[in-house]
Amino acid sequence: MRRYRQFVELHEKMTKNFSVNKNLLPPKKIIGNRSESFIMERQKGLEFYLQTLLHRFTLLPEPLAIFLDFQKYEIRAITSILSEMLFNEGDEIIAKGHPYEFSPLQLHAITERLKLGDPPFYSSNPKQDIAHLVEFVTQLKHLKVVGSFKYFESSNIIPNYLSYDLSMFKFLETIEILNCQLENNLTAVSALRTRLKTMKIRQSLTDFSTFLLCEILHWCPVMDPVQNWPYWQAVTYANFSHNSLTKIHPCIKLLAAVQKIDFSHNELELIENMETLSELSILILSHNKIQDLDHLHTRLGNIHSLNLSSNLIKCLHGLSKLFSVSELFLENNLISSMAEISNLSKLPCLGILNLQNNPVTFTVDYRPQLLLKLGSLAPEITIDGVKASEKEIDTVSILQALRDARNEPMSNLTPNGHLKETNSRSALSVNSVRVPSKKMQERSNTECLVKKVTSNMHDISKFRQQVETLRRTGGTDWLRLLNEMHYSSNKSAVQATEKGSTNNHTLNDIQFHTIYSLNKNADKFSAELIRKFSISFEMSYPECLMFFDSGNQDFKQQLFATTLRGNILSDEKEISSETISEAKVFWVIVIQNNDCSLCEIPICLMLLQTEIVFLKLHKLIYELHEELNSISKVIPELVHEKSFKSSDILSLSIGPCNAYIELKVKFQGRSENITILTVNQDATNMFVAESSRLYNIESTCKPNPFANSMLDIEKVDSSLSISKISVEKQIIFSQRVRVSKAFHKSQRGILHYIFVTPSHVVLMEERLHYPQVVELDITIKPQFQVCAIVSVHTNIKQIHLKDIDLEFDCEPHNSAFSEQENKITNLPPENEELSILNKCGSWLILEFESCVLLYLNFFSLKQRTEFLDAFLGARSQR
């Protein structure tokens, strides 16, 4: 599009320098120049003007060529402009060694211009001589070609549909081609075969033979002699990533000197045709569709670094003979079995292994188990970017010792822990053995008994040393390992110890609440039974839900929309996205009294500037990962429940162990108590601090169960003596927990706490004050009651750990168990979609030899770990 003023400027130049008739341009008109008839008449006149100039000049004058944008589209103009620019800047570009970028249109213009027999330049400007361009192209060492599938400016030219020749680049060392269409457009590359060292071709290929075999009409790797192959003699790095390759063409063998190849982000399904690449050491095949790795050592040479991340790999057997591999990247695959890792233990040079985001990484004790499978590689290997620590190596040593102990018959062990040597004399025939006398037989039996007891005592001493090592090692699963060690020990030694010594600590262990009828035989605590009975009356949240707060953009929009629908804000302020962003969000459980019965409501609680908002969790929406058959994303759906203005809040009390908050509020002309259960003490502290800051509310603390003679614990167990003055100092650990409703008698409105003191573990319950509910009337029973009390030194009979999150609830299981499970949960119909909230968390089953059983649920893995560490610390202080 050109304005009339631009035509006037062109006409002035043409009349002055090229003798064009002054009257050829249509005259200017001041009045009536906006009428439709005048505009159409002027368009015809200007078109006639341009046609006349084009017919008059064979070679277009420079002003006219520029006016018509010929320097952008016309071959001669493009090359002339390039020649002048490179005359001025070419030497500096060559000297710096920087890549120079051409477009397919420019390369097409150069290719076609060199075919013409025209003069070297058309204008009087010698800087536009084509020789300057040719000299630059032949000296350039680093070329970049960037294409486009869009129309070039206002023309109908699509650059990627133009052909061009690259053989004019005689000394090229690196080439990068991006977003081009090489098929049917690249005509020649012959000059590149001898000097090119690096090729990067991305978003441009469906078959890389289009580039490697360009100009080669017929090539057969089977029939043609090897010495006649059109090798790329100097290429050491080839990057064919981000293309649409579906196979590795045999012409890859032409890159005889290549050291690194990148095939990432393609659609490859098979690794092939690279067995002859003896110099290849780094191969990147990430983000493809590779499944088959069988006999991979026959398809590759001496690979040092192999990247197979983001594929569809399940089996690792094909990697077992890649003896030269030192770096192996397998993240984001479908490896689910720890047994597959054993195939990697045969790789002597392996130093870096990455398995992140594989199903196998969710295995309990993933890193120690993985290091154990890797055997002798464990001390030096780096797994998932982290080198094995001394602590992990110690754990692996213990696991290896446990494995050896289970595989070794105890009769072959000496008191020194070594295998007995076989005595050849024991192979004597029966006839050569003299029958001993009765006295000698009794003496022999006595000696055997002494040796047996001595051996057993040594095994127990060794067991205790292993326990001490575990205590120092720490970690989240030390107690499970302790349990393994317990059962891998010689059972006869344990029995001998039990008969020879009396454990006074078990005498005072008491469990007050009757356990539901269930045979608690240790052999019957199977994984299915644990899954079945890991259900509580109380609700909790999966840990992944804790990340949904006002900082999460998607969730913030839902909070915004739900808040609007609830019509909850006061008239003085309008809701805005900023209001939601500044709000503190807490995931809590609210206990509500409905018609003389209690129910728990999962609530997302927001503290706004002028009020507290209660948003009820209606349901959880899951998005499944099709390949892994697991949950990839969870979205909470909220509905408005209620809200209170700051002026309606009368008081705020904090429960024992900072476990809950009691709000007293004005609601519909009367006062109402709201019990808010938090997931941890930090959440309680933050809620209290924000309430004080926003609403100027002072909090009060409810008494500790051990304080002010609220519970005379010495009447329960005289061995547990806690000074009323220093309660906090003597309680090592305190936390609200949930209990299994299958093993502990419980009901809504009763909270449970676990305490660890230097001598005992105490499970206690608090009966919340709801006079309307007869079962919870504190006039009938005291507010605090001891459920179980056990000495920290009592022997442990069995231990199980179970972590349940969202994916657990989606596992298929026995329908008979499902029916029983529904009977146990007894959930109201509206809560069926949220039944996971009664199961999720970090479960701990701890049974002592005194028949005390604690079936506890901690709200997070961190809380359970802290309890176990406190328990073990007290247990070690004998």
Secondary structure, DSSP 8 states (H G I E B T S, - for coil): ---HHHHHHHHHHHHHHH---GGGS----STTTTSHHHHHHHHHHHHHHHHHHHHH-SS--HHHHHHTTHHHH-HHHHHHHHHHHHHHHHHHHHHHT--EEE-HHHHHHHHHHHHS---S-SSS-GGG-HHHHHHHHHH--EEEEE--SS--TTSS--GGG--EE-TT-TT--EEEEES---TTTEEE-GGGTTT--EEEEESS-S-THHHHTTT-----TTTS-GGGS---TT--EEE--SS---S--GGGGG-TT--EEE--SS------S-TT-TT--EEE--SS-----TTGGGT--S-SEEE--SS-----GGGTT-TT--EEE--SS----GGGGGGGGG-TT--EEE-TTSGGGGSTTHHHHHHHHHGGGTTT-EETTEE--HHHHHHHHHHHHHHHHHHS-GGGB-TTSSB----GGGG--GGGS----HHHHHHHHHHHHHHHHHHHHHHHHHHHHHHHHHHHH--TTHHHHHHHHHHHS-HHHHHHHHHH---GGGGG-EE-S---S----GGG--HHHHHHH---SS----GGGGG-STTSHHHHHHHHHHHHHHT-S-TTS---HHHHHHSEEEEEEEEEEETTEEEEEEEEEEE-SSEEEEEEEEEEEEEEETTTTEEEEEEEEEEEEEEEEGGGEEEEEE-GGG-EEEEEEEETTEEEEEEEE-SSHHHHHHHHHHHHHHH---EEE---TTSTTSS-HHHH-TT----SSSHHHH--EEEEEEE-TTTS---TTEEEEEEE-SSEEEEEEEE---TTSGGG-TTTS-SEEEEEEEETTS-EEEEEEEEE-GGGGGS---HHHHHHHHHHH---GGGGGGGGGGT-EEEEEEEETTS-EEEEEESSHHHHHHHHHHHHHHHH--
